[in-house]
């Protein structure tokens, strides 16, 4: 029988013991996202900062960080509710040092995936970023010969669970059991994590040390944003592309939430009128309920998939499970719902390594049989008229997030019979006072190459691109671009000699505007297509404030827009919840001539959305 782990209650003592066990040089395999043992890692960092003779090398991804308000108005909204929105866990000390430019030479941190946007402009993080497909990240890690694996885990009796992070950890434990790796495994106890059984469960003897801190950390919570008209429209298009009895993967964020909501509404036969009223051509013929049900295989278990599971849409079993996933991080209510499931029900969700979820290698025949009619739904930042996609970088050299598993799912979509990779993106974006198209002629950076183009969905429709000539691809993408940018895209394609000079945009695609979408969806926004289809941590007052802040942000990009809001604050009738909304933002409930300009603009934004 394996020895029981040494139990510590003091993180600094356990950190010292770990350095002693490794000869003062730790090469730390640290899971991405939620599974980081924050208390223990911070103790390791403190020790290395205090003692330059110690060496700490960390390989990880998705270092979760609470947002730092970039303006007074953001601070007024976020700071009073930061713990409620994002959890109260302490920040990771290595991230703080990187942000301060104070990471000592004896500590090194490399990540293969960033929390979106958090490391833009940070020289150290950008230099140390490793670009790797999720399935290859394991091998990159193995090449660094880690000697410590540390993870946040729940416990039941004498068993621990990898819970939110089987993604790479499960493979590392398996390799160690086979004699192909040698490392010390340590766990930090956290009972707020749901105990996921099956492949995620480990005997206590697998660990050398366990930290039972006097106070367990609060879990990071991902804040759900309101779903816009464009995102709901995208989801309505996607919902017609998913066949009953098939396989599904969706990602985190508002579009993923909207896709889950649309599939649930489709299953309840609630979308026929919405589709019938569409002012845009619809693609896909999948409109019926999910009688056989879907099976999900996904690197990330998100709230949308849990909602589909609870709605009995994810019910097609593969080896006893209806969901196979590699990791999870989401809003806190998802963790609570997973914990609350009866064990036999929770066992229908099996956490697996990403070598299983993201690839066909290993037991390929069984995977091919299971992953029938697969639809892999992921987001992109921009798509070129030739069909390649940018999903991980804002401009050359600056990484926004990372490749992650997106390319893996494109590979599967092309390798599996009757499978498709669906890229979703709003047709435009507003930034710095400028409106730009997300469908462009050329990209600065490519995540998915054009020879793997498949299906692209904007709010204006779905474009099927696989196996088509460049000219037809260009035509179809122009047809789902925003009409304000269609002439410019058409001109560039003509100038490049890639498009028949006589071709013009079909009339059905010349009204691709936000007003068209808003008019279509308006009758259903309070019922079928709510702002928060999966719920929210915002109070009712905060929901009003969020809408006003969004309007304020768009208008504040120009002086004229800001003056218009100030005028609205003077001339228009008050919003019904204006008083509580202004007080929530730290302003007086009632207007006055002496209130700051920013308060007047916010009051105007509230009155505009009333």
C-alpha positions, 0 to 999 in steps of 0.5 A: 500500500502506498504511503499516505501523504504528509499533511501540512497546514502551513503553506510556507512550511510545505514550500520549504519541504518541497524545495528540500525534496527537489534540491532547491530547484523546482520545475513546476507543472501548474494546471491552467485556470481554476486548478492552481493551488494559489496558497501553495504557489504563493508560498513557493514564490515568497520563498524564492523571492527571499532566497536567490539560491532557490530556483522556481520555473513554472509552466502553466496557462490561463493565469486567472486575474481579476480585472483592474479598472482602467477608468474611474467609471469602471472602478465605481462599478467593479470595486464595490462588488469585486469579490462577489463578481470574481471571488475573493481568492488572493492574486497569484504572486508571480502574476503580481511580480510580472505586472510590476516588472519585479520578477527576480531572475531565479523565477521563470514563468511560461504560459501557453495560453493567456486569459484574454487580453491580460498580458497585452503590452507586458514585455515579460509575459509576451517574451515567455509565451509559448505558442502550442496547440493544447494537445501539444502543450503536454509534450512541451511540458514533458520536455522541461522535465517537471519535478513537481506537479501541484494542483487544487483538489477536493477530497472524499475519504481517502481519494482526491479528484483532479476535478476542474483540471484533468486536461494535462494532469491526468496524462502526467499521472498516467505516465508516472504510473507507467514509469515514464516520468518522475515527479512529486505530486502535491495537492492543496485542499479545496472542498468548494470544487466538485468531486469529479469521479472516474478518470479524475479520481486519484488515491491519496497515495499518489501525493507526497504532500497535501496542504490543508490550509486554515482557510481555503481559497474562494474559487475564481468566478468568470463573470457572465456578460449580457448577450447582445442582439448580434450574439443571439442572432449568431446563436440562432444561425448556429442552432440550425446546424446541429443535428439530433444524435450528433456531437457538440463542442462550444466555448465560454462566453456570451456566444456560447451561452446564446448557443446553449439557449437557442438549442434549448429553445429549439428543443422546446419548439420555440424558434419556428416563429423567430426563424420565420420572421428572419429578414436574412437568408437562413442556412441549415435545416436542423429545426426539430427537437433532440429526441436522441440527444447530443453527446459533448466532447469538449476541452472546456466544460462551460455553463452552456453545456451544463445547461444543455445537460440539465435540459436533457439535450445532452443525453447520448451516452458514450462509455457511460458519459454524455459529456467528456471534458478536459477542464472547467472554469466558469461562473460560481453557480456552475461549480455549485450545480455540479456539486449538487448533482447526485453522484450517479448523475454527476458521473455522466460528466467525465473529466478527461485529458485533452489528449482524449477530448481534442484528438483522435489519436488513441482508440481512434476507431471508438472515437470516430464512432462516438463523435458522429455528426460533430459540430465544433463551435468556437469564436474568432476575432477576424476572418479574411475573405479568403477564409483564414481566421485570427483568434489569438493575437491582436497584432503581430507579436502581441498575443491576446490569448493563445491557440489553445484547442481551436486548431485541434477541433478543426483537425477533428472536423476535417478528419471525421465524417460529416463533421464541421468546425463552426467559427462565430464572430460578430460582423463588426467591432467598436474600439477607440471611437472607430467601427471596423469590420471583423471580415477583412481582406487580409489578416495580420496573424493567422490561427486557422489557415484558409485551407481549413476553412469550413463554416463561418457565422456572423449575425447576418448568416452562415457561410459554408466554405469548405472545398469551394474556390476562392471566388465563391468563398469571397462571395459568401463571406461578403454576404455575411459581412456588415453592409457598411463594409461590403463595398470596400471588401468588394473593391479589394476582392475585385482589385486582387483579381479574385472576383468576377467584375460583374458580380454584385451583392445579392439583394437579400444580403444588402440590408446587413445592419444592426437595425435589421437585427434589432428589429428582427429580435426585438419581439423575443428579447424579453422572453426567448432571448434574454440578456442573461440566458444562463443567469448572472451575479448582477443585481437587478440594479446592476443589470440596468447599470451595465446597459447604461455603461455600454451605451456610455462607452459607445457614445463617449468615443466622440465629443459629440456623443458625450455631449448628446448624453449630457443633453439627454440627462437634462432633457429626457425623463428619468429612467425608472431605476435611475436613483438606485443606479446612480447610487450604486455608482457612488453618485447622488440619486437626484440630479444637480447642477453641480454633479460631475460631467461623468455623472451627467453623462451616465444619467443621460445614458440611463435615460437613453436606454429607458 
